[in-house]
Amino acid sequence: MFIKDDLVVYGSEGVCRVTNISTRKFGNADREYYILVPVNDVKSTIYVPVGNKKLEFKMHKVLSSIEINELISCMPQQEGLWIDNEILRKQKYQDILRNGKHLELISLIKAVHSQQEKLKITGKKLHQSDAKFLAEAQKMLHGEFSAALNIEIDEVIPFIMKKLSMS
């Protein structure tokens, strides 16, 4: 259960604030909804039915700064998840983005970034779909880190690098 003013991550929408929990009439039924406003797009509103397990599964509270630091300390040990078969890779990466599990997002980012570096050496570029997966995973992870640590999104990578160099 979430309460008003909670910061949550809602799937690929990223970090949202629960601005209200209220009863709305959509169609013929009155139903209680979490009303979410993405922190990076305050003109948007997302209605999530309270008690809808499938949609509530996509919501979780923003990590604490302690949890963020623990996650950062696990990053060096986290293996990249590169799959040579493009079709299987797309399916797996779509699942990772849909589920939004932090360690899986880190594995995706590490794998695609590593592949990008390998391709750069040969003068090639990432497939457009891989670049899109990388950008989306970074957006999700960096958005949550930014909200949890109360820093700007462009400060997230320097923050991570500093923490990793200290360990």
Secondary structure by P-SEA (a helix, b strand, c coil): cccccbbbbccccccccccbbbbbbcccbbbbbbbbbccccccbbbbbcccaaaaaaaccccccaaaaaaaaaacccccccccccaaaaaaaaaaaaaaccaaaaaaaaaaaaaaaaaaaaacccccaaaaaaaaaaaaaaaaaaaaaacccccaaaaaaaaaaaac
